[in-house]
Amino acid sequence: MDIRTVLDRSWRVEGRVPPPVLLAGAWLAQSVVSSRRSSFGARAVGLVLGAGSVALAATTAADFARRGTSLDPLVPDAKELVTSGANALSRNPMYTGLVGLLVARAASRRSLKALVPAAVVAYLLDSRQIPAEEKVLAERFGPEFEAYRDATPRWVDARSVQRLRGMVPQLENLPWFERDGQVDGRSKRVVPRRGDPRSYPDL
């Protein structure tokens, strides 16, 4: 199938726009509706969110390329159902990263208006692109995909956080991941001090 046929089917019949085109359009729209003026704190937040989003998408793309499975959003022809790595956190880590990058840019500009293009992209991906891809996966992998779909969020949710915690054991030391527990039969209370969580027995 040639690229013109694929594009015509995607745009006219299925109502899909290639994700890179969505990203470019939303990026331009953000530039139009928001100012470049920002604070150091906003830029720092945007940088952290943007770096995380790019890392999420890039590691997923690298994993797909290593496995030899499809990265083409126009013709979703997956040869393997990838459920590990970033795909254990989200069924669509590349699209999550794409939307996250737009949210990061809106945050760096301190602009609520700049969130609108990000929301539009998320809606179009969620209602057009992702269902088309998941239809192919369901037909190709059957019960295996259904189990994965039931266990893993389409975007991210609390399950993503818990799995990230399991994938990176060092996160156990962060205070917001700690819970009250028992240590040698006594109740434990976690109190962060100077950035390091410490445990103190209740008196």
Backbone bond lengths (Angstrom), bond angles and torsions (degrees), N, CA, C in turn:
res aa  C-N    CA-C-N  psi(-1)  N-CA   C-N-CA  omega(-1)  CA-C   N-CA-C  phi
1 M - - - 1.465 - - 1.532 108.64 -
2 D 1.335 117.53 125.49 1.462 119.77 -177.63 1.519 110.75 -79.11
3 I 1.340 115.76 164.06 1.455 121.15 -172.76 1.524 112.55 -63.80
4 R 1.344 117.42 -33.27 1.473 119.03 179.44 1.524 111.05 -65.03
5 T 1.329 115.44 -40.42 1.462 119.27 178.88 1.515 110.60 -64.88
6 V 1.333 116.28 -42.55 1.457 121.25 179.77 1.519 111.04 -62.46
7 L 1.337 116.78 -46.24 1.450 120.89 -179.76 1.522 111.54 -63.97
8 D 1.336 116.62 -42.17 1.454 120.34 -179.91 1.519 110.71 -62.44
9 R 1.332 116.66 -42.20 1.462 120.60 179.34 1.525 110.81 -66.76
10 S 1.334 116.74 -40.50 1.453 120.76 -178.33 1.515 111.81 -66.15
11 W 1.328 115.94 -45.69 1.461 119.78 -174.17 1.517 112.88 -81.00
12 R 1.309 117.33 -46.01 1.465 120.80 -172.49 1.526 113.08 -86.05
13 V 1.315 116.51 -43.05 1.468 119.55 -174.56 1.514 111.66 -89.35
14 E 1.331 117.16 -49.70 1.456 120.62 -174.58 1.524 112.81 -92.86
15 G 1.328 117.42 -9.27 1.457 119.79 179.03 1.510 113.91 68.98
16 R 1.333 117.28 27.20 1.465 120.98 -179.06 1.520 110.96 -102.14
17 V 1.324 114.87 142.58 1.455 122.54 172.52 1.520 106.60 -116.98
18 P 1.331 119.09 132.91 1.465 120.58 -178.38 1.525 111.42 -53.32
19 P 1.322 118.42 133.09 1.474 121.24 -178.76 1.525 114.61 -51.49
20 P 1.351 120.51 -40.12 1.470 118.26 177.43 1.527 112.62 -60.42
21 V 1.346 116.73 -34.58 1.464 120.30 177.38 1.525 110.33 -68.60
22 L 1.331 116.33 -39.73 1.463 120.14 176.62 1.527 110.73 -60.98
23 L 1.330 116.35 -44.21 1.459 120.50 179.82 1.524 111.08 -61.46
24 A 1.326 116.33 -45.51 1.462 120.31 -179.02 1.528 110.86 -63.95
25 G 1.321 116.79 -42.82 1.460 120.39 -179.70 1.520 111.93 -65.50
26 A 1.342 115.98 -42.08 1.463 119.45 179.86 1.524 110.95 -68.20
27 W 1.320 116.73 -37.52 1.463 121.21 178.68 1.534 110.20 -61.35
28 L 1.329 115.66 -43.86 1.463 120.60 178.03 1.529 110.64 -64.92
29 A 1.329 116.55 -42.63 1.463 120.57 -179.89 1.520 111.04 -62.34
30 Q 1.328 116.86 -39.22 1.462 119.89 177.44 1.522 111.57 -62.55
31 S 1.326 115.90 -37.62 1.463 119.89 178.82 1.520 111.46 -65.13
32 V 1.327 116.29 -32.19 1.462 120.77 -177.92 1.527 111.55 -77.13
33 V 1.345 116.47 -42.38 1.468 119.60 -171.12 1.520 113.62 -89.93
34 S 1.335 118.69 -11.69 1.456 120.01 -176.09 1.520 111.46 -127.70
35 S 1.325 114.58 155.51 1.461 121.01 179.68 1.519 110.34 -88.57
36 R 1.316 116.39 158.12 1.453 121.20 176.58 1.523 112.21 -81.88
37 R 1.330 117.55 -12.81 1.451 120.32 -178.70 1.521 110.37 -65.04
38 S 1.322 115.43 133.42 1.440 119.63 -177.77 1.519 109.64 -157.91
39 S 1.320 115.83 169.93 1.457 120.87 177.35 1.517 109.98 -101.43
40 F 1.319 115.31 167.53 1.462 119.77 178.52 1.524 110.57 -61.85
41 G 1.339 116.13 -42.01 1.464 119.68 -179.59 1.517 112.26 -62.53
42 A 1.333 116.89 -42.84 1.462 120.63 179.50 1.524 110.77 -64.42
43 R 1.316 116.05 -41.29 1.467 118.92 178.33 1.524 111.35 -64.53
44 A 1.335 116.17 -36.90 1.466 120.16 179.20 1.529 110.69 -65.65
45 V 1.338 115.85 -43.86 1.465 120.00 177.85 1.522 110.19 -61.77
46 G 1.326 116.19 -45.29 1.460 120.20 179.26 1.517 111.98 -61.79
47 L 1.338 115.93 -38.47 1.462 119.80 179.80 1.523 111.44 -65.12
48 V 1.319 116.66 -43.49 1.474 120.34 179.80 1.524 110.66 -64.67
49 L 1.351 116.64 -47.69 1.466 120.12 179.16 1.527 111.23 -62.99
50 G 1.323 116.03 -42.15 1.455 120.09 -179.20 1.517 112.00 -65.26
51 A 1.337 116.44 -43.13 1.468 119.80 179.49 1.522 110.94 -63.16
52 G 1.340 116.20 -41.86 1.459 119.35 177.98 1.518 112.21 -64.18
53 S 1.322 116.65 -40.01 1.465 121.09 -179.71 1.523 111.40 -66.33
54 V 1.327 115.92 -44.25 1.468 119.92 178.60 1.522 110.42 -64.22
55 A 1.337 116.96 -41.90 1.465 120.51 179.70 1.531 110.43 -62.68
56 L 1.335 116.80 -41.65 1.469 120.85 179.46 1.520 111.08 -60.79
57 A 1.339 116.64 -48.24 1.460 120.61 -178.97 1.523 111.81 -69.06
58 A 1.329 116.72 -41.14 1.468 120.23 -175.83 1.525 112.23 -68.80
59 T 1.326 117.12 -41.82 1.463 119.17 179.28 1.523 111.26 -65.58
60 T 1.330 116.20 -35.68 1.463 119.70 177.55 1.526 110.98 -66.77
61 A 1.329 116.29 -45.56 1.463 120.15 179.19 1.531 110.63 -61.24
62 A 1.329 117.17 -40.77 1.460 120.75 179.62 1.526 110.71 -65.10
63 D 1.328 116.68 -39.27 1.465 120.87 178.97 1.519 110.59 -65.97
64 F 1.337 117.24 -42.28 1.462 121.09 177.82 1.530 110.66 -62.28
65 A 1.331 116.16 -43.53 1.464 119.86 -179.47 1.525 110.62 -64.24
66 R 1.316 116.35 -39.96 1.473 119.92 179.92 1.529 111.25 -64.52
67 R 1.315 116.82 -35.95 1.456 121.35 -178.95 1.527 112.04 -83.19
68 G 1.330 116.62 -11.06 1.461 120.09 179.20 1.514 113.84 76.39
69 T 1.333 117.28 22.57 1.460 120.02 178.37 1.525 110.07 -97.13
70 S 1.319 116.99 166.77 1.466 122.33 -168.54 1.524 112.78 -70.82
71 L 1.341 115.26 139.39 1.452 122.83 171.50 1.526 111.02 -114.67
72 D 1.327 116.73 6.06 1.460 121.83 -175.55 1.524 110.33 -83.71
73 P 1.354 118.71 111.86 1.463 120.19 -179.51 1.524 113.12 -72.99
74 L 1.340 117.17 -17.77 1.463 119.90 179.86 1.518 111.72 -79.10
75 V 1.332 115.43 -38.01 1.468 120.58 179.14 1.528 107.65 -124.90
76 P 1.339 118.54 84.69 1.461 121.42 -177.81 1.523 111.55 -71.11
77 D 1.333 115.59 92.66 1.458 121.75 -174.46 1.528 109.26 -118.97
78 A 1.337 116.51 67.39 1.457 121.13 -175.41 1.521 111.26 -68.97
79 K 1.328 115.94 133.18 1.460 121.72 176.87 1.518 111.81 -94.08
80 E 1.316 116.18 -15.57 1.459 121.13 -177.61 1.516 109.04 -147.19
81 L 1.326 116.39 141.53 1.456 120.98 176.11 1.523 107.91 -88.63
82 V 1.315 116.21 108.25 1.465 121.46 -177.47 1.525 108.76 -90.40
83 T 1.328 116.40 120.20 1.471 121.02 -177.50 1.520 112.65 -124.38
84 S 1.309 117.63 4.71 1.457 121.09 -177.56 1.524 110.43 -109.17
85 G 1.330 116.47 177.81 1.454 120.58 179.50 1.515 111.51 62.20
86 A 1.325 116.59 -136.08 1.468 120.53 -179.80 1.526 111.88 -62.82
87 N 1.343 117.04 -27.24 1.466 120.24 179.54 1.523 112.55 -72.87
88 A 1.331 117.24 -8.86 1.459 119.95 172.23 1.524 110.99 -82.37
89 L 1.327 116.65 -17.97 1.460 121.85 178.65 1.519 111.40 -90.77
90 S 1.329 116.44 -34.19 1.468 122.21 -176.76 1.519 108.41 -151.28
91 R 1.334 116.58 145.57 1.461 119.07 176.09 1.519 111.34 -72.94
92 N 1.327 116.69 -17.14 1.463 121.25 -177.70 1.525 110.50 -134.97
93 P 1.326 118.31 63.59 1.469 119.71 -175.99 1.520 113.75 -64.55
94 M 1.337 118.12 -30.71 1.463 118.77 179.39 1.533 110.74 -69.32
95 Y 1.320 117.50 -40.71 1.456 120.24 178.16 1.532 110.76 -72.10
96 T 1.328 116.61 -34.64 1.457 120.01 174.91 1.526 110.24 -61.69
97 G 1.338 115.80 -41.77 1.453 119.90 177.10 1.517 112.23 -65.13
98 L 1.325 116.42 -38.24 1.470 120.77 179.42 1.531 110.35 -62.43
99 V 1.330 116.33 -49.34 1.462 119.79 179.40 1.528 110.04 -66.61
100 G 1.335 116.70 -37.91 1.460 120.18 178.43 1.514 112.23 -60.86
101 L 1.324 116.71 -35.75 1.462 120.63 178.46 1.524 110.80 -64.60
102 L 1.323 116.55 -40.03 1.472 120.34 178.08 1.530 111.07 -68.74
103 V 1.327 116.46 -38.09 1.467 119.63 176.54 1.522 109.97 -65.14
104 A 1.328 116.88 -39.53 1.457 120.96 178.64 1.527 110.98 -61.89
105 R 1.315 116.55 -39.55 1.473 119.45 179.53 1.523 110.72 -67.52
106 A 1.342 116.58 -38.77 1.463 119.52 177.09 1.528 110.38 -64.23
107 A 1.327 116.71 -40.04 1.465 120.72 178.97 1.522 110.94 -64.77
108 S 1.326 116.86 -41.83 1.458 120.15 -178.53 1.528 111.59 -65.76
109 R 1.337 116.01 -26.27 1.463 120.42 178.50 1.524 112.11 -94.75
110 R 1.318 116.43 -1.57 1.475 121.77 -178.11 1.531 110.70 51.18
111 S 1.331 115.92 48.16 1.462 120.83 -174.06 1.521 111.09 -126.93
112 L 1.328 115.84 118.36 1.456 119.79 173.41 1.520 111.18 -69.79
113 K 1.338 116.73 -33.27 1.459 120.04 178.20 1.526 111.19 -61.43
114 A 1.331 116.73 -34.34 1.465 120.27 -179.03 1.519 112.39 -70.92
115 L 1.342 117.12 -12.88 1.461 120.03 175.53 1.526 111.98 -76.73
116 V 1.338 116.04 -21.74 1.471 119.67 -177.67 1.527 111.55 -61.80
117 P 1.354 120.46 -49.29 1.464 119.33 177.47 1.530 112.24 -59.30
118 A 1.334 116.98 -36.20 1.472 120.08 178.00 1.525 110.36 -63.65
119 A 1.341 116.31 -42.02 1.462 120.33 179.32 1.525 111.21 -65.73
120 V 1.322 117.16 -38.27 1.468 120.89 178.46 1.524 110.32 -63.90
121 V 1.324 116.80 -43.91 1.466 120.40 178.67 1.523 110.09 -62.30
122 A 1.331 116.94 -44.40 1.465 120.35 179.35 1.521 111.04 -59.98
123 Y 1.339 116.53 -41.26 1.466 120.74 179.33 1.530 111.25 -64.24
124 L 1.320 117.00 -46.28 1.464 120.18 -178.26 1.525 111.76 -65.57
125 L 1.318 116.34 -38.56 1.461 119.27 177.02 1.529 110.39 -66.14
126 D 1.325 115.68 -42.84 1.462 120.47 -175.44 1.521 112.31 -71.16
127 S 1.319 117.10 -32.45 1.462 120.31 -175.61 1.523 114.39 -98.25
128 R 1.344 117.69 -18.04 1.464 121.00 -176.34 1.533 112.52 -120.51
129 Q 1.319 116.61 -60.76 1.451 120.36 -171.25 1.533 113.13 -70.70
130 I 1.312 116.46 -51.01 1.464 119.93 -174.58 1.530 112.14 -64.88
131 P 1.351 120.09 -44.52 1.471 118.40 177.45 1.525 113.17 -58.06
132 A 1.340 117.82 -37.33 1.465 120.49 178.96 1.527 110.75 -64.25
133 E 1.330 116.67 -40.75 1.453 120.19 179.83 1.527 111.27 -70.46
134 E 1.331 115.95 -40.32 1.464 118.83 -177.69 1.529 111.59 -70.71
135 K 1.322 116.56 -27.37 1.464 119.44 175.02 1.523 110.23 -63.21
136 V 1.339 116.23 -42.65 1.466 120.55 177.82 1.517 110.45 -64.16
137 L 1.330 117.26 -44.13 1.462 121.04 -178.92 1.534 111.08 -63.88
138 A 1.325 116.50 -40.28 1.465 119.99 179.96 1.525 111.12 -64.69
139 E 1.328 116.31 -40.51 1.456 120.04 179.18 1.525 111.84 -68.58
140 R 1.333 116.33 -35.63 1.461 120.09 -174.88 1.523 113.18 -83.64
141 F 1.330 116.94 -37.80 1.466 119.29 -172.45 1.525 113.78 -113.37
142 G 1.316 118.23 -6.05 1.455 122.24 171.46 1.516 114.87 54.00
143 P 1.355 117.13 -128.63 1.465 121.86 -176.34 1.525 113.57 -57.56
144 E 1.323 117.40 -31.21 1.465 120.52 179.19 1.534 110.11 -62.17
145 F 1.328 116.28 -43.96 1.457 118.81 178.56 1.521 111.23 -70.65
146 E 1.321 117.56 -37.91 1.459 120.65 179.92 1.522 110.96 -60.82
147 A 1.341 116.65 -40.65 1.463 120.08 177.70 1.523 110.83 -65.71
148 Y 1.318 115.98 -41.16 1.467 120.63 178.39 1.525 110.74 -65.27
149 R 1.326 116.96 -41.97 1.462 121.88 179.56 1.520 111.31 -62.46
150 D 1.333 116.68 -38.99 1.459 120.16 -179.15 1.528 112.35 -72.82
151 A 1.334 116.80 -26.76 1.467 120.28 -174.59 1.522 113.96 -94.75
152 T 1.342 117.27 -18.78 1.457 121.18 -171.97 1.523 110.28 -124.57
153 P 1.336 118.62 133.57 1.476 120.60 -178.27 1.526 112.16 -68.33
154 R 1.320 115.76 151.91 1.468 120.53 177.08 1.521 110.70 -64.30
155 W 1.344 116.32 -39.56 1.464 121.20 178.36 1.525 107.64 -112.54
156 V 1.314 118.67 -103.03 1.460 122.68 173.85 1.520 108.72 -143.08
157 D 1.321 116.44 149.07 1.456 121.45 173.73 1.524 108.08 -154.71
158 A 1.330 116.94 -162.29 1.463 120.57 -176.37 1.525 111.80 -60.54
159 R 1.327 117.29 -31.80 1.465 119.46 178.30 1.523 111.58 -62.95
160 S 1.328 116.30 -34.46 1.462 120.41 178.41 1.521 110.61 -62.71
161 V 1.335 115.60 -42.03 1.466 120.09 -179.77 1.520 110.50 -64.30
162 Q 1.322 116.86 -43.86 1.458 120.25 -179.15 1.527 111.35 -65.38
163 R 1.313 117.46 -38.25 1.468 119.65 179.45 1.523 110.90 -71.37
164 L 1.322 116.54 -36.06 1.465 119.42 175.22 1.515 109.89 -62.42
165 R 1.298 116.19 -38.52 1.465 121.33 176.81 1.521 111.00 -60.81
166 G 1.338 116.79 -40.29 1.458 120.25 178.47 1.523 113.33 -72.32
167 M 1.348 116.29 -32.67 1.457 120.92 -179.22 1.523 112.49 -74.72
168 V 1.339 115.84 -29.40 1.465 120.73 -178.79 1.523 107.56 -121.86
169 P 1.335 118.14 89.84 1.466 121.15 -175.64 1.523 113.30 -56.54
170 Q 1.334 117.55 -26.46 1.456 119.83 -178.86 1.526 112.12 -61.66
171 L 1.346 116.90 -22.23 1.460 120.10 179.80 1.524 111.89 -66.99
172 E 1.346 116.55 -18.39 1.450 119.76 178.17 1.530 111.09 -60.52
173 N 1.327 116.59 -24.53 1.456 120.41 -177.21 1.525 113.47 -83.08
174 L 1.334 116.76 -8.55 1.457 119.37 179.49 1.525 109.78 -77.93
175 P 1.330 118.30 136.24 1.472 120.66 -172.94 1.509 114.35 -59.95
176 W 1.367 118.07 -33.83 1.472 118.10 -176.68 1.518 112.94 -76.00
177 F 1.368 117.99 -6.99 1.451 120.27 173.84 1.526 111.89 -95.71
178 E 1.338 117.02 -10.17 1.451 120.67 -177.41 1.520 110.89 -81.26
179 R 1.319 114.94 149.20 1.455 121.15 175.97 1.518 108.74 -130.86
180 D 1.338 114.79 158.89 1.457 118.06 175.12 1.510 109.28 -60.12
181 G 1.319 116.24 138.24 1.453 119.79 -179.22 1.504 110.89 -149.32
182 Q 1.310 116.61 -163.48 1.444 122.68 -178.76 1.515 109.23 -119.61
183 V 1.296 116.92 132.40 1.446 122.55 175.66 1.513 107.81 -128.77
184 D 1.327 117.10 113.89 1.462 122.15 -178.27 1.517 111.63 54.29
185 G 1.351 115.12 39.91 1.446 119.99 177.03 1.511 114.76 80.95
186 R 1.343 117.33 -2.51 1.451 119.93 -179.65 1.526 110.55 -111.27
187 S 1.314 115.10 151.92 1.455 119.49 178.77 1.515 109.83 -68.61
188 K 1.331 115.99 142.88 1.462 121.82 179.93 1.513 109.69 -114.18
189 R 1.316 116.53 135.52 1.449 121.69 174.44 1.520 108.00 -120.50
190 V 1.325 117.32 128.63 1.459 121.48 -178.39 1.520 108.94 -93.89
191 V 1.322 115.91 125.32 1.462 121.35 179.61 1.513 108.68 -125.00
192 P 1.353 118.02 112.20 1.465 119.60 178.08 1.514 110.85 -68.97
193 R 1.311 116.48 135.68 1.459 121.00 -179.21 1.511 109.11 -141.62
194 R 1.335 115.29 120.19 1.451 121.42 -178.56 1.529 111.80 55.03
195 G 1.333 114.96 37.30 1.456 119.27 176.70 1.512 114.77 84.72
196 D 1.353 118.95 -9.82 1.460 121.43 -179.22 1.510 109.37 -112.54
197 P 1.355 117.86 126.50 1.460 119.56 178.69 1.517 110.34 -71.05
198 R 1.334 117.96 137.15 1.447 122.23 176.42 1.516 108.42 -131.50
199 S 1.324 117.73 153.97 1.447 122.54 -177.85 1.520 109.92 -108.50
200 Y 1.313 115.04 134.98 1.442 120.40 179.21 1.514 108.55 -129.91
201 P 1.347 119.54 130.67 1.478 120.36 177.68 1.511 110.55 -70.42
202 D 1.329 115.29 141.27 1.457 119.03 175.59 1.521 110.50 -67.94
203 L 1.304 116.28 143.81 1.456 120.92 178.57 1.522 110.65 -90.23
